Amino acid sequence: MWVYAYGFAPRESFNKIYDTAWQARAQAHCEKAENIRFSFEDLTPMKADDPLALQAKAKIVKAATDALENAINLIAADIPSDAKGQELVPAWIADYRLYISDRRAFEVALQNATTRPFFAESDVEGVPVSERISKFARENDMKTCQAPYDLSV
């Protein structure tokens, strides 16, 4: 059995699709969204119990999530040409929409909080949705399409 596993078993990832042009287009959309999110970066200390600071952070989260959602909408409108891509990409988009919904819930929590809430993301089949998103992106050479971790700190 080990001989098969190390010598003969296919090494291809389950998530790998073959439409490299689609991958490049998706990567470009994600890179644009990433650059927008990076433009909001503010490393000044924030008091976790200052409602005005939390509301300001909520505005940044909204703008960053808007950029991410716009990229995912553009990617969703672009259907890969290969059968495997046509099968897997809609599930990846659905995971991303769930992640975006989690970000929107965090945005609302920030707007109404008196102390900084924690970002809680959904699990899908026992796996954090961000890990599912990022694994698909990594295995398809779309580094900037990995789930951003800008809310986890």
C-alpha positions, 0 to 999 in steps of 0.5 A: 500500500505504501509503495502505491501511495508514494510511487504510483498514486496521482499527485494532482490536487482535487482542487486544481482546475485547468483553465489557466486564463480564468485563473489569471483573470481571477487573480487580477480581480483579487489583486485589485481588491487586495490593493484597495484593502491595503490602502486602508491599512492603519496601524495606529493603536486603537482602544478596544473599548472606544465606541467611536474608534470601533465605528471608524473601524466598521467603516474601514471593514465595510469598504474593504469588504465592498472591494472583496465582494466586487472582485468575487462578483466579477469572478463569479460572472466569468465561467471557467472553460474546463469541466472541473472548473465549472464544477468547483468554482461555484462551490468556491464562490459560495464559500466566499459569499459565506465568508463575506457574510461573516465579514458583514456581520462583524461590521455590524457588530463593530458599529454597535459594540462598546468593546471590540468584538471578535471576528467569527467565521463560519465552518463548512464541514468542520473546516473554517471557510477561510481555509477552504477558500485559501486552499482552492486559491493556493492550489490554482496559483491565485495567491491574492484570492486567498481569504484575507485575514485582516479581521483576525487581529 
